[in-house]
Amino acid sequence: MCFFTLFSFSSCGAGAVLELSRNEAAERLKQGDIGFILGAEAAKMKELAKLDPSAPFYAGLLTESAGDRLRSAYLFEAALGSPISKVKKEAARKLIPFLAEFKDRELAERILRFLQKAKNVKEEELITLKGSSLYVLDRYEETARLFRDSAGGPVTWRDAPAETLASWNEAFRFLSETLQKRPGLLSSRELGDFLFGPSFGGQAGAAYRWAYEELIRHPDYGFPVLEKTAGAGRFAVSGGAYSEALIHFESVRRSQPELFVRYPVLLNDLGRAYAAVSSKRETGFKVFTDWENTLRTGKSAPNLGEGILRAARYSLLFYAGRIRRQQAKHEEAADLFDRALDLAPDPVQKDACIWYILSSTFTVKPENVSAMVVNYAPRWHRDDEFYDILDRLSCYLVSGKKWNDLGTVFNGIRNGKDGATIAKYAYLMGRAVSLGYVPGRGMNARDYFTVAYEEGNASFYYRALAASYLGKAIIPAGSRSAAPAVSRDTELEFYAKFFEFGASAYAMPYLRENADRYTKQEMRILAGIFASSGRYLESIQIAGMYMRRDGYEIEIADLELYYPKPFTSLIEKHALANGLHPQVFFGLIRTESAFMPGIASHAGAVGLAQLMPFTAREVAGIIKKRGGPDFSAGGEIDLTDPEINVQMGAVYLKDLTNSLGSPMLALLAYNGGPGRIRRLRQAAPALPEDLFLETISISETRNYGKRVMAAAAAYGYLYYGLSMHDVVSGIFK
């Protein structure tokens, strides 16, 4: 008999009570009878909860992904009875938009009864869920009172980035208060403050869209035309329909430009739309620069206040700069960003201006960027926001052998907080001094390598290289530590149950959202949960999250999670059979696939060693000629088979090594192609390979080489007892 199951259990007996005949379900749906969903299905949710009170939540995620929102809503309702607080909160967050959108009164009544029995509900998510239920039941006075008495906290709403529970609270409060009033024209100022003010954090997300559509649904309350049109423009921008957005925004701007000045989110959306539509960029540039001039000279909107006018002028100059940058007028763009910098209202926007100034200058006058970095570094706020600029700059400086400029930049950023970049520039200066390319500026090569080693917690690659020159271990002796015992509290259990109930693919968004709240020990446990289930990609990502925190000190337990060693016998066998260092081959496979056999890239590379099908066919022919198995005998080669994939990857890497004469060049060719790497190397034959790697203009290939090298260093140290000198000398020639 064929069954339609609500949930998949490993035990047939446990799931039997939940099975519904597929034929019966199909026939009743065919007849238009959905009573078994609205009635009997709700009972089945409770049966599922009897097996595990938290199970309905994970079942809800599975059914939601299959597009069955009604059934998933009933499953989330059943999950409200979970003893795990995190499950209850997340179930509530799923139910809030469902109730608001579908106005399921029966579900709202059941939720209110449940919350009434629960008593003393304090969780913000459940308070918002109660408010949404009251609103659906048209109990507007109670809804408004609830949100006037309970302030929603800044809990991030997962389905709409940067949206908060407070956004839903404000939406329910405003609408319930509005619908209690006598029908008539809404105040433009009141409505503008609601739709375009801080209520939604500048995001046109789910709560915003729902509130806007609810207001339109009640025409008796007189949605002002200009605010309605501006809201439509915001929706168009959020959906990428920039030409449509300009039609809406332009009609508002011509009638009431002050609306854009008063509400920065509208001005920013207008700027994004002009910048995105190539045929309108010149028009947008003229509109924005003329507009800024009138505000600067006091000819427009003089009564809005100095702070509002400065913020508007910032946005106008900033987006004028964005437009000029897209028109490849980089010098003019840099000047506009520089003018905007003095008006930027907060550190994030100041950093954005500086980033664009440096990026625009790099395009036309890269020789000026080193001095500009020294000038701007004391003024920026988030050092890591400029990593890409400084990475591009180091490539330019090493390629041009501008060692003095390299030293100037190092001195300019040395006291910053971006350890990865400081380590990079320190190591490069150490090498330049050791090779006699530049005087030490009061520091010898060992001094620079010491800085790279000490800052290298943020960059394992440069720490490993510095350690090889200093004769140090990558981790000082005595630092091997076991993870402290941490009790499995209910929040960690929340993640464990993703695996218990077959929903592991849906766990990471929740973890990313909450990661900053968890201690290193808790994150370590979570990484272990993922690793023990074979989800090494997520495990590595989790370990990386806490290893990148400020003040982190490297520990063995973390390195073992960050550099795991599955498929050991298979990888070692084929590495040794092809004369490869096992630590290098492990580093390559970790970098390529994170040990996920079925993974495929956007380009079409497949499996552990990420082989392209055409490459696999060539390698299969080589293996067959050498007396090995004929992997292509059955037609398509199964590159998801670890045995096949790893053998082919080892043979391919060895052939590249033989062809290019260097393990590092072979690794770079594995990513960037042998012809390209050969041409690049011929253009810079005198540079040592570690410095040559820094000159590769393709950032993907350049960073790939560093990632494999760092991983090889870790594997050699953790599992093969090698010193950093042994690892580095075995790769760089």
N, C-alpha and C positions, 0 to 999 in steps of 0.2 A: 504493500500500500504506500502511496506517495503522501508525504506529510508536508504541511506548511507550518514551520515552527517559529515561535516568537523569539526563541533564544537557543543557542547551541551549547549543549553541555557534553562533557566527556562521558558522563554516566547516562545511559539510556533511561534507566529507572527514574533518575531525578527529573529528566525533562518530559517524561511521558504525560504528566498531568497538564502540560501546556500545549500539547500537540492538537492541531486542528486540521482536519482533512483538507488538502489542497483543493480537491474536487468540490467539497462543500463550500469552501470559501469562494472559489471562482464562480460557482453557480449562483450564490446569493448576491455577489457583487454584480454579476451579469444581469440579475433581475432588479438591480437598483436598490437592494435591501442592504443598507449599511447599519442596520440595528445591531448586528452582532459586534460591530466595532464600537458603536456608541454605548451599548449596554453590556453585552457579554464580555467584550474585550476588556472593559474596565475591571471586571471581576478577575480576569486572567492576569492582569497586572498584579493584583493582590496575591494570587497564587505564586507568581514569580517571586514576589517579595518574601514569601514564606520560606523559600529555599535559601535566600540571602537578602536581607533588607536593602542592601546596596546594589544588588544585581540589576534591578530595573534601570538604574542610571546608565550603566554600560550598555545594556540592551537598547536603551533609547538612542545612544550615540550611533549604534549600528543601524537601527531602523531609520534614523534621521538621514544618515548618509545615503540610504537607499531611496530617499525621497518621500518616505511615509511620515509626514509631520504630525498627522493626527495620532497615529499609534505611538510615535515617539513622545508626544505630549503626555499621553496617559501613562507611559512608562516613567517619565520624569515626575509626574504626580505621585506615582507609587514610591518613587525614590525619596520623597520628602520624609518618609518614615525611617530613613537610614540612621543608625546611631553614629555614623561618621559625619561630623559637622561639615566637612568639605563637600561631601556628596550632596547633602541637603542644600548647601549654598549654591552649588553649580547647577543642581536640578532647578532651583528657583530661578536662576538667571536664564535658563533655557525657556522656562515657562512664561516669563514676563513679556517678551515680544510676541510669543504665540497668542497669549490672551489678548494683547492689545490689537493685534492684526485680525484675528478671527472672531473675537468677541464670543467665545464659547461660554454661555451663561451657566450651563450645567457644571462645567469644569470650574468656573469661578465660584459657584456656590459650594462645591465640594472642598475646594481649597480653603475657603473661609471657615467652613466647619472644622476642617483639620487644624487650622491655625488657632481657632477658638479653643479647641481641646488641648492644644499644645501649651497655651498660656505663656505669659512672660516671654514672648518672642522678642529677642534683642538683635538677632542677626540682621544686618542692613538689607541683605538680599531678600529675606523673608518679609521684612517690612515693605519693601518695594513690591513684592509679589502680592501682599495683602492690598496695597493701594491699587494695583492694576486690576485685581479682582473686584474691588469696590467700584472702580470706574466702569468696568464692563457691565456691572449691574445697575448703572446709572445712579449710584449713591454718591453724588458729587460733593455734597456737603461733608460727608465723612472722609472722602478722599482728600479734599482740600485741608481738612483739619489734621489728618494723619501726617501730611507732609509739611504742614506748618509747625507741627509739634516734634517731628523727627527729621533731623538734618541728615541727608544721605551722604555717606563718606566717599572718599576718592578711591573706590574699588574699580579697577580697570575692567571695562566691558570687552570681552575677548572678541566678539564678532564684529566690532567696529572699532579699529584702533583709536586709542586716546579718548573714546567715549566712556562715560562713567555711569554708575548707578544714579549719581546725582542728576545726570541728564534726564533719565527716565522720571526721577522724582519731580524734577522741575516741570517736565512735560505734563505729568498727571496733575500737578498742583495748578498750573496755569490754566489748563483746559477745564478742570473741574470748577475753578473759580469763575472762569468766563461763562460756562454753561449755566451757572446759577444766576447770572445777571439777566436783566431784561434785554431781549434782542435789540440790536442797534449797531451802529458803526463802532468798531473797535478803535481804540486810540492808536494812531500810527506810532507814536513814541513808545507806548507800552508794548505793542506788537513787535516793533523793531528791536527793542531791548531783549525781548524773549527769543526771537528768531536769529538775531545777528549779534547779540551780546555774548557774555561769558557762559550762559546756561549750558551750551553744548560744546564748550571748549574749542570752538572754531571748526568743529567737524560736522559735516552734513551726513551723519551716520543714521543708524536705524531709528533712534529716538527722535531725531530731528525730522526725518522723512515722515514718520508716523504722525508727529504733532502737526506738521504742515498739512498733511492730507486730512487729518481730523478737522482742522479749521475750515478747510474747503468743504468738507462734508456737512457743515452747519452754515449754510449761506445766510441764514437770518441774522447772523452776528456780524455780517459786513466786513469781510476780509479786505482791507485797503488794497487798491489795485497795485500801487508801486511796490509794496512789501511782497505781495503775491508774485509779482513779476521777478523781483530780485531773488526770491526763494527758488523760483523755477530756474533761474540762471545758476544758482548754487548747485542744484541737482544735476544740471547739464555738465558742469565742470567736474563734479564727482564721478560722473559716468564717462568722462573723456569726450563729450560732445561739445567741443569748444566753439565751433562756429554757431551752434544753436545758443550757447551761453552768451555770446556777444550780441546776438539779436535782442535777448532779454535785457542784458545789462545796459546796452546803449540806449534803449528806450527810457530806462530809469535815469541814466546819467544826464540825458538831455532835459528831463523834467525836474530832477531833484539831485544834483551832484552832491549836495551836503550829506545825503544818505551814505555815500561811499566814504566820505571823510569821517563821519561819526562812527562808522562800523568798519574797522580795519579788515575783517574777514571778507567783506564784499570787495574792497579795493584789491586785496591779494588775489581773489578769484578772478577779478577783471584782468589783473596783470598776467596771471597764468594763461587766461584765454587768449589775450593778445600775443603772448610769446609763443603759443602753440600753433596759431594759424598763420602760416607764412605770408599769405596775401594781405594780412591785416597788421603785420608787424610795424611797418613804417607809419601807418595811421596811429597805431597804439603808441609808438614812440613820441610822435608829435603831441598826441593828447596828453600823455603823462608829463612830458617836459614843460609844456605850456601850463598845465594844471599846477605843477609844482611851483612854477614861477609866480602864478597868481596868489598861491598860498603864502609864498615867501615874502611877497611884497604887500600882503595884507589886503589884496583886492577882492578876496573871496572868503566866505565863512569866517568873518573876524570874531564872531561871538561864541565859537565852540571851545575856546580855551587853548592855551599854549601847548599843553601836553598832547592834546588830540591833534592839533595842527602839525606838530613835529612828527608824530607817528605817521600821519598821512603823507607828509613830505618824504619821510624815509621810504615808505612803500612805493611811492611814485618814482623816486630815484632808483631804488633797488630794481624794480621791474623794467624801468627804462634801460638799466644796465644789462639785465637778462636779455632783453630784446636785441640790444646792440651786440652782445656776445653771440647770439644765434645768427646774427647777420655777419659774423666774422669781423666785426669792427672792434677789435679787442682793446686797442688803446683808449678809445672813447668809452668802452665798457668799464675799463679799470678806473677811469676818472669819475664816472658816475657812482661806482661802488665806493670810491674814496669819499665822495661827498655824502653818500648815504651813511657811511660809517659814523660820522659825527652826530647823526640824528638817531642812530639805532637805539630803540627803547630798552633792550635787554641784552645780556651776554650772548645768547644764542644767535641773535641777529647781528651782533657785532662780529662774531666769528664767521658768520655766513659772508659778510662783506669782505673780510680779510681773505677768506678762502678764494672768493671770486677774483679779488685783486691779484693775488699770487697766480692763480690759474690763468687768468687773461694775460698777464705779463709773460708768463712762461711761454705762451704761444708765439709771441712776437719778439720778446727780448729776454731769452732765458739767461743771458749773461748777467742780468740785473737782479735775478731772483735771490741769489745768496745774500746780498746786502739787504734786500727787502725782508728776508726771513729774520735777520738779526734785528731789524727795525721793528717788525711787527710782533715777534715772539713774546716780548713783555706785555703786549696789549691783548693777546688772545687768551681765552679762558679755558678751553678744553684742548689740551695738547694733542690728544689722540685724533681730534677732528682733522688734523693736518698731516696725518701719517702718509696719505697718498701723495700729497704735494712733496713732502720730504723724501719719499721713496723715489718719485720721479726725478727729483733734484739730484739725489745721490747717483742715480744711473747716468744722468747728464754729466756730472762732475767727474766721475771715474772714467767714463767714455772719452771725455776731453782731456783727461789727465790734469784737471784743475785742482791739484792737491792743496794749494794755499786756500782756495775758496772752500774746500772741504773742511779744512781746519777752522776757518772763520765761522762756518755754520755750526760745527761742533761746539765751539765756544759760546755761540749764541743760544743753543738749546740745552746746554749741559745741565743747567739748574732746573730744567722743566720736569714734568711728571710722566712723560711718555717714555718709559724705560726701553721699549723695543727700538725706538728710533735712536735714542742716546747710545744704546749698545751697538747699533749698526754703524753710526758715525765714529764711535770710539774704535771699533775693530778696524774699520777702513783706514783710519788715521794711523793705527798701530802698524798695519801692513805697509802703508806708504812710508812711514819712518823706518821700519825694519829693512825695506828695500832701497832706502836712500833717495826716495823720490822727493822728500820734503824734510826740512829740519823739524825737530820735535816741539818747538814752541814752548820750551820749558818742561816738556814731558818726553820720556823715552818710550820706546815701543811697548815695553812691559807695563808702563803706567797706563797707556791706552788700553792694552789688553785686560788689565785689571778692572778698569771701568766697565769694559764690555762684559766681563765675567760677572761683576757684581750687579749690573743692570739687566743681565741676561735672564733673570727670572721671567721677564716679559718676552724674551726672544730666545728660545731654546737653541736655535741655530747659531746665533752669534756667541752664546755662552759656550756651546760645544767647541766652536773654533777657537775662542779665546783660551779655553781650558787646554786645548792641544798645544798651544804655544807656551802656556804657563806651567805645563806639566801637572795640572790639577785634575782631580776627579770632577765629573760634572756635578756631583753632589758631595759635599764634604763628608768625611768619615764621621760616623756617629749620628748621622741624621736619619738613618733608617728608622721609621716609626710605624707602628701599627695604628690602624684607625681606632680612635677611642670608641668604647661601647656606647651606642646610642639606642635608647629604647624605641621600638617601632610605634610611634604615636599614631593617632588616627589619620593625620594628614599624610604621613608616609604610606599608611595602609591604603589610602585613597589611590595612590599610584600603583601599588602592588596589585590591586584588583583589576586594573586595566589588563594585566597579563592573565590573571585568573579567569577572566570572563571573555577573553578573545578580542579585546578592543585595544590592544597595545598600539595600533597605528594612530590612535587619537589622543595619546597621552602627552606628547611633547608640547603642543600649544599651551596646555595648562601649566606645565612645568616652566616653560619660558616666561610665562606671565608672572609666576610667583617666585622665580629663582632668587631674586634679591632678598627675599624674606628668609631664606633657608641658610643655615650655617654650613660651613665647609663639611662638617661631619655628616649632616643630613644630605647634602648634595652627593657626597661620596657614596652613601648608602643607595641613593637613587640611581647613580651611575652603575652601581653593582647590580641592581635589579634589572636594568636594561641589558647589561652585558650577560648576565646569567641566562637570559632568554634569547641570546644570539643577536640582539639588536645593537651591534657594536657602533654603528654610525651615531645613534642617539647617545649611547654611553660615552663616546668620545666627546661629543658636543657638550654634554653635561659636565664632564670633568673640565673641559676647557672653560666653561662659564666661571667656575670658582677659581681656577688656576690663574685667570686673568684679573682677579680682583686686586685692588691696591693692597700692598703689604704682604701679598702671598709669598710664602717660602716653600720651595720645592720639597716634596716628600716622596719616598719610594712608592707608598701606597697609591698616590695619585698618578705617578708615571706609569704604573702597571695598569691602571684603568685607561689612561690616555694612549698608551702604546700596548694594546693587548696582543696576545699571541695565539689566536686560534689557527686551526689547520696546520699545526706545527710540523707533524711528520710529513705531510704532503709538500709544504713549502720548502722545508729543509732538504727533502729528497731531491727535488728538481733543481734547487739552487746548487747543491753539491755536485749533482750529475752534470751540470753545465759550467762548473768552475766559477760560480758566483758566490760572493760573500752572503751568507744567509741573512745577516742583518740588513744588507742593502736590499735584498729581494723582499724582505718583510716590510721595509720602509716604502718600497714602491707600491706593494699591494695595499698597504694601509692608506697611502695617499690617493691611490686610484679608486678604491672601492670601499674602504673602511670594513673590509672583510664581509661584504654583503654579496653572496654568489649571484643573486638574480638581478642585481642593479644594472641599469642601462643609462647611459648619458644622453643628453639631447642630441649629440652628434651621431649616436648610434653605437658607441663602444659598449661592450657587454662583459659582465662577469668580474671575477676577482682581480684579474690583471687588466681589465678594461681594453679588450681587443676589438678593433673594428673588423667587421666580417671579411672585408677584402684582405686585410692583413692576416687574418686567421687562415684564409685559404692559401696564401703564400707560405706561411709557416707550416701549415699542414703538409704542403708539398716537400718542404725541406725535411721534415721529420720522416716522411715516407721514404725519401731518397736515402736517408741515413739508416734505414732498416727498422724504423719505428712503426707504430700502428698507423693505419690509414684512417684518419679522423673524418675525412670527407667521403668515405665510401658510401655512406647511407644518404648522401645528398647534403643537406644543411648541417653545419657543424654546431653541436650543442654547446655553446659558449657559457651556458649557465652551469654546466657540469664542472665542479671544482677541479677534478683530476685533469680533464682536458684543458681547461683554461690556464691552470697554473703551469702545466708542462709547456704549453705554447708560449706563455709569457716569458718563461725562463729561456727558452730557445731564442726567442726574438731579442730579448735583452742581451744575451750572450753574443749574438750575431752583430748587434749594434756596437757592442764593446770591441769586438774584433775589427770591425770596419773603421771605427773612429779612433781606436787606440787609447781610450780613456773611459773608465767607469762613469765619471761625471758627464762627459760629453754624450755617452750612451743614454744616460738618464734624461738629459735635456732633449735628445733626439726622440726618445720614447714619447715625449709630449709634443715637441715642436716639429718633428720630422727631421731625418738625417741630412737632407740637402740644405735646409735652412741653417741648421747648426754648423754644418761644415763651412758654409759661406761666412757666417758670422765669426767663426774662429779664425778663418783665413784673414779677415779684416783686422784682427787684433791678436796676432800670433805671439807677441812678446809678453803680454800680461799673464801672470800666474792664473791658474784656472779659477781660484776663488774670486779674484778680481774680475776676470773675464765674465764670470756669472753675473756680476753686478752690472755689466754693460749691456746685457740682452734687453732690447727695447720692448719686447713683448712681455708685459708684466706677468701674464699667466705662466709662461715658460720659466721666467726668472724666479718667480715665487715657488713654482713646482720643484725646481732643483733644490731650493733651500728647504722645502718641507720634507723631501725625501732624505736629504742629508741629515736634517735634525732627527728624523725618525730612525735612520740608520744608527746615529750616535746613541740614541736611547736604547735601541734593541741591542746594540753591541755592549753597552754598559750593563743593562738589566739582565740579559739572558746569556751573554757569551763571555763575560768577564774581560772585556776589552777596555783599554784606556782610550781617551779621546784622540791621542796621537795615533794609535793604531787604526782607529776608524777613519780619521781624516786622511791619513797618508794612504789608506787603501782605496780612497775614492778620488781625491784630487791628485793629478799628475803634474 
